[in-house]
Amino acid sequence: MKTKLILFSALISTMMLIFVSCKKDKAEDPTKIYPKNASIEYKCTLTSGTPSGLDIIYTNESGGTTRLTNVALPFSKKINRTVNANDDVTMGFTAVGPGG
């Protein structure tokens, strides 16, 4: 009976230790660090081929959209922007001709 009591006590102690060690700390709300300044770089390169008529669209410094037509590759654009929580940035392109 004494052995069962010791084992039961050890089991309870282990469970308490696991419970305490897995307790999640109260983290600060990550949205409280916004707005903040971000440096963003867009890059578009070519691995092969020679497409023509490359058009690029990206989110610009003010959060609007910039459209470029007949862009030569490689393309690179750096912007600095103030972002808020849940803001997003995008870049897309279309090309005509062989390439990859």
Z-matrix of the N, CA and C atoms (Angstrom, degrees):
N
C 1 1.443
C 2 1.523 1 110.26
N 3 1.334 2 116.09 1 -39.64
C 4 1.454 3 120.22 2 -179.77
C 5 1.523 4 110.31 3 -63.87
N 6 1.345 5 117.84 4 -37.82
C 7 1.464 6 122.23 5 179.31
C 8 1.524 7 110.14 6 -64.20
N 9 1.335 8 117.58 7 -41.50
C 10 1.460 9 121.26 8 178.73
C 11 1.524 10 110.55 9 -63.49
N 12 1.319 11 117.60 10 -40.40
C 13 1.455 12 121.81 11 179.53
C 14 1.524 13 110.65 12 -64.64
N 15 1.317 14 117.94 13 -41.70
C 16 1.464 15 121.96 14 178.92
C 17 1.531 16 109.98 15 -65.43
N 18 1.338 17 116.04 16 -44.98
C 19 1.460 18 119.49 17 178.46
C 20 1.523 19 111.40 18 -63.13
N 21 1.325 20 117.33 19 -41.28
C 22 1.452 21 121.56 20 178.28
C 23 1.528 22 110.41 21 -62.91
N 24 1.321 23 117.24 22 -42.85
C 25 1.466 24 121.99 23 178.28
C 26 1.525 25 110.73 24 -63.72
N 27 1.322 26 116.53 25 -41.23
C 28 1.460 27 120.39 26 178.57
C 29 1.522 28 110.20 27 -64.67
N 30 1.318 29 117.11 28 -40.13
C 31 1.458 30 121.16 29 179.02
C 32 1.519 31 110.92 30 -64.26
N 33 1.308 32 117.34 31 -44.99
C 34 1.465 33 121.41 32 178.07
C 35 1.522 34 110.30 33 -62.41
N 36 1.326 35 117.82 34 -43.21
C 37 1.471 36 121.49 35 179.32
C 38 1.527 37 110.51 36 -62.30
N 39 1.324 38 117.00 37 -41.33
C 40 1.463 39 121.17 38 179.25
C 41 1.518 40 110.42 39 -64.99
N 42 1.326 41 116.97 40 -42.86
C 43 1.457 42 120.46 41 179.42
C 44 1.523 43 110.74 42 -63.91
N 45 1.310 44 117.80 43 -39.63
C 46 1.465 45 121.92 44 178.32
C 47 1.523 46 109.87 45 -64.70
N 48 1.323 47 117.29 46 -40.96
C 49 1.452 48 121.81 47 179.65
C 50 1.524 49 110.06 48 -64.05
N 51 1.327 50 117.08 49 -44.17
C 52 1.462 51 120.73 50 178.44
C 53 1.519 52 110.03 51 -64.50
N 54 1.313 53 117.54 52 -42.40
C 55 1.459 54 121.24 53 179.90
C 56 1.516 55 111.20 54 -62.00
N 57 1.310 56 116.97 55 -44.94
C 58 1.455 57 121.44 56 -178.89
C 59 1.521 58 110.30 57 -69.16
N 60 1.329 59 118.20 58 -40.33
C 61 1.452 60 119.69 59 -177.20
C 62 1.525 61 112.13 60 -72.75
N 63 1.323 62 118.21 61 -21.57
C 64 1.455 63 121.35 62 -179.91
C 65 1.520 64 112.32 63 -95.42
N 66 1.295 65 116.93 64 -1.05
C 67 1.453 66 120.49 65 -179.45
C 68 1.518 67 109.51 66 -61.78
N 69 1.306 68 115.42 67 131.17
C 70 1.460 69 120.85 68 -178.20
C 71 1.521 70 109.25 69 -82.16
N 72 1.333 71 115.32 70 130.10
C 73 1.452 72 119.59 71 176.06
C 74 1.522 73 109.33 72 -71.41
N 75 1.302 74 114.94 73 149.34
C 76 1.449 75 118.84 74 175.82
C 77 1.524 76 107.71 75 -76.67
N 78 1.304 77 115.46 76 104.55
C 79 1.461 78 120.61 77 -179.46
C 80 1.521 79 108.94 78 -85.57
N 81 1.318 80 113.86 79 152.83
C 82 1.446 81 118.55 80 175.85
C 83 1.516 82 109.86 81 -67.98
N 84 1.292 83 115.39 82 150.80
C 85 1.465 84 120.78 83 176.79
C 86 1.523 85 108.44 84 -63.99
N 87 1.360 86 118.22 85 118.13
C 88 1.464 87 120.31 86 -176.67
C 89 1.517 88 113.22 87 -63.93
N 90 1.322 89 118.03 88 -20.63
C 91 1.460 90 119.50 89 179.48
C 92 1.527 91 112.23 90 -73.23
N 93 1.327 92 117.95 91 -11.19
C 94 1.462 93 120.65 92 -179.59
C 95 1.525 94 112.68 93 -75.83
N 96 1.335 95 118.51 94 -10.63
C 97 1.461 96 120.42 95 178.42
C 98 1.524 97 111.63 96 -87.57
N 99 1.332 98 116.82 97 -0.09
C 100 1.461 99 122.05 98 -179.30
C 101 1.511 100 110.10 99 -102.74
N 102 1.323 101 118.18 100 155.50
C 103 1.460 102 128.31 101 -1.09
C 104 1.521 103 111.39 102 -73.72
N 105 1.340 104 115.62 103 154.15
C 106 1.452 105 120.16 104 176.94
C 107 1.525 106 109.87 105 -144.52
N 108 1.316 107 115.68 106 160.26
C 109 1.456 108 120.91 107 -179.80
C 110 1.517 109 109.88 108 -83.77
N 111 1.325 110 115.78 109 138.84
C 112 1.465 111 121.49 110 -179.85
C 113 1.522 112 108.74 111 -132.07
N 114 1.325 113 115.19 112 142.04
C 115 1.450 114 121.71 113 173.76
C 116 1.524 115 106.78 114 -103.74
N 117 1.331 116 117.00 115 124.00
C 118 1.463 117 122.39 116 -174.98
C 119 1.523 118 108.22 117 -122.53
N 120 1.331 119 116.41 118 135.50
C 121 1.461 120 120.47 119 176.12
C 122 1.517 121 109.07 120 -125.24
N 123 1.325 122 115.03 121 125.67
C 124 1.457 123 121.83 122 175.25
C 125 1.522 124 107.84 123 -99.99
N 126 1.341 125 117.00 124 136.99
C 127 1.463 126 121.69 125 177.62
C 128 1.513 127 109.57 126 -136.75
N 129 1.316 128 115.49 127 141.08
C 130 1.451 129 121.63 128 175.31
C 131 1.521 130 106.43 129 -140.21
N 132 1.334 131 117.06 130 119.98
C 133 1.461 132 121.26 131 -178.65
C 134 1.516 133 109.83 132 -126.46
N 135 1.302 134 115.97 133 171.30
C 136 1.450 135 122.78 134 -177.79
C 137 1.518 136 109.09 135 -121.04
N 138 1.332 137 116.71 136 131.72
C 139 1.461 138 119.49 137 177.97
C 140 1.519 139 111.72 138 -91.92
N 141 1.326 140 117.28 139 -27.28
C 142 1.464 141 120.61 140 177.59
C 143 1.524 142 109.22 141 -164.83
N 144 1.311 143 116.38 142 164.15
C 145 1.453 144 121.80 143 176.48
C 146 1.515 145 112.83 144 83.48
N 147 1.317 146 114.76 145 -177.73
C 148 1.469 147 120.83 146 -178.85
C 149 1.526 148 109.83 147 -141.42
N 150 1.331 149 117.32 148 73.52
C 151 1.465 150 117.82 149 179.42
C 152 1.524 151 110.49 150 -68.51
N 153 1.302 152 114.66 151 153.38
C 154 1.461 153 119.63 152 174.96
C 155 1.521 154 107.44 153 -123.87
N 156 1.299 155 116.03 154 165.19
C 157 1.455 156 119.52 155 178.99
C 158 1.511 157 113.45 156 69.00
N 159 1.325 158 117.95 157 36.45
C 160 1.462 159 121.12 158 -179.92
C 161 1.528 160 109.55 159 -74.50
N 162 1.329 161 115.92 160 124.75
C 163 1.465 162 122.50 161 176.18
C 164 1.519 163 107.97 162 -115.85
N 165 1.320 164 115.98 163 136.89
C 166 1.466 165 121.45 164 -178.41
C 167 1.521 166 108.58 165 -125.97
N 168 1.326 167 115.08 166 141.06
C 169 1.459 168 121.73 167 175.10
C 170 1.531 169 107.13 168 -130.25
N 171 1.341 170 117.03 169 135.34
C 172 1.461 171 119.87 170 -179.56
C 173 1.524 172 110.61 171 -149.82
N 174 1.330 173 115.36 172 160.30
C 175 1.456 174 122.04 173 175.35
C 176 1.522 175 108.02 174 -77.62
N 177 1.330 176 116.73 175 126.09
C 178 1.463 177 120.55 176 -174.76
C 179 1.527 178 112.42 177 -94.39
N 180 1.334 179 115.74 178 -171.68
C 181 1.461 180 122.89 179 -174.64
C 182 1.528 181 113.38 180 -60.26
N 183 1.315 182 117.08 181 -32.60
C 184 1.468 183 120.38 182 -177.21
C 185 1.531 184 112.67 183 -91.31
N 186 1.346 185 117.13 184 -1.20
C 187 1.461 186 120.67 185 -178.15
C 188 1.508 187 112.39 186 93.15
N 189 1.329 188 117.25 187 -2.64
C 190 1.455 189 121.98 188 176.43
C 191 1.522 190 110.46 189 -83.55
N 192 1.306 191 115.48 190 -169.01
C 193 1.457 192 121.89 191 -178.04
C 194 1.515 193 110.39 192 -114.26
N 195 1.331 194 116.37 193 134.16
C 196 1.459 195 122.63 194 174.58
C 197 1.518 196 107.94 195 -112.59
N 198 1.330 197 116.30 196 132.98
C 199 1.470 198 122.44 197 177.74
C 200 1.519 199 108.67 198 -116.53
N 201 1.322 200 116.11 199 128.87
C 202 1.457 201 122.27 200 177.05
C 203 1.523 202 108.39 201 -119.38
N 204 1.337 203 117.42 202 141.15
C 205 1.457 204 120.72 203 179.06
C 206 1.524 205 109.98 204 -120.14
N 207 1.330 206 115.04 205 152.78
C 208 1.474 207 122.67 206 179.26
C 209 1.526 208 112.25 207 51.83
N 210 1.310 209 116.22 208 51.32
C 211 1.471 210 123.06 209 -177.54
C 212 1.528 211 109.43 210 -84.04
N 213 1.330 212 115.94 211 135.99
C 214 1.466 213 120.96 212 175.09
C 215 1.525 214 109.36 213 -84.60
N 216 1.327 215 116.07 214 144.27
C 217 1.467 216 121.11 215 177.82
C 218 1.517 217 110.75 216 -99.76
N 219 1.295 218 119.73 217 149.86
C 220 1.464 219 127.34 218 0.57
C 221 1.531 220 110.51 219 -75.05
N 222 1.334 221 115.09 220 150.74
C 223 1.459 222 122.74 221 178.90
C 224 1.518 223 108.37 222 -112.92
N 225 1.325 224 116.03 223 137.67
C 226 1.463 225 121.38 224 176.86
C 227 1.522 226 108.05 225 -146.80
N 228 1.317 227 116.15 226 136.30
C 229 1.465 228 121.16 227 179.42
C 230 1.515 229 108.25 228 -143.87
N 231 1.339 230 116.48 229 126.25
C 232 1.460 231 122.14 230 176.76
C 233 1.518 232 108.21 231 -108.92
N 234 1.331 233 115.45 232 135.45
C 235 1.454 234 120.30 233 175.98
C 236 1.520 235 109.17 234 -134.48
N 237 1.315 236 116.19 235 155.91
C 238 1.456 237 123.62 236 170.94
C 239 1.515 238 106.70 237 -116.80
N 240 1.317 239 115.04 238 135.38
C 241 1.450 240 119.17 239 -173.62
C 242 1.517 241 110.26 240 -149.80
N 243 1.315 242 116.16 241 145.96
C 244 1.454 243 121.34 242 172.03
C 245 1.519 244 107.16 243 -87.22
N 246 1.338 245 116.21 244 124.52
C 247 1.463 246 121.10 245 -178.52
C 248 1.522 247 110.37 246 -115.88
N 249 1.311 248 114.26 247 151.29
C 250 1.461 249 122.40 248 175.32
C 251 1.522 250 108.70 249 -109.53
N 252 1.311 251 116.89 250 167.56
C 253 1.466 252 120.72 251 176.94
C 254 1.521 253 108.72 252 -57.45
N 255 1.317 254 116.51 253 137.52
C 256 1.464 255 124.85 254 177.87
C 257 1.523 256 114.45 255 71.04
N 258 1.334 257 118.93 256 9.21
C 259 1.464 258 120.34 257 171.13
C 260 1.517 259 108.60 258 -69.45
N 261 1.300 260 116.61 259 155.04
C 262 1.448 261 119.30 260 175.55
C 263 1.523 262 109.65 261 -133.14
N 264 1.310 263 115.54 262 160.88
C 265 1.455 264 122.58 263 174.52
C 266 1.522 265 106.77 264 -129.65
N 267 1.329 266 115.23 265 146.74
C 268 1.451 267 119.22 266 -178.89
C 269 1.528 268 110.78 267 -137.22
N 270 1.308 269 114.50 268 156.59
C 271 1.447 270 121.68 269 172.35
C 272 1.517 271 106.54 270 -143.89
N 273 1.316 272 115.76 271 134.56
C 274 1.453 273 120.29 272 177.68
C 275 1.517 274 108.95 273 -140.68
N 276 1.323 275 116.65 274 162.03
C 277 1.451 276 119.78 275 179.13
C 278 1.521 277 110.14 276 -150.90
N 279 1.320 278 114.83 277 157.26
C 280 1.448 279 122.10 278 170.48
C 281 1.519 280 107.25 279 -133.63
N 282 1.319 281 115.94 280 145.19
C 283 1.464 282 120.85 281 -178.48
C 284 1.519 283 108.92 282 -139.67
N 285 1.325 284 114.78 283 148.98
C 286 1.455 285 121.53 284 176.62
C 287 1.517 286 107.75 285 -117.56
N 288 1.322 287 117.62 286 133.01
C 289 1.453 288 121.17 287 177.51
C 290 1.510 289 111.05 288 112.05
N 291 1.344 290 116.01 289 176.16
C 292 1.474 291 119.67 290 -178.68
C 293 1.520 292 111.41 291 -72.25
N 294 1.314 293 115.65 292 145.32
C 295 1.461 294 120.69 293 178.21
C 296 1.503 295 110.20 294 161.58
N 297 1.309 296 115.07 295 166.95
C 298 1.468 297 118.07 296 179.40
C 299 1.475 298 111.66 297 -161.86
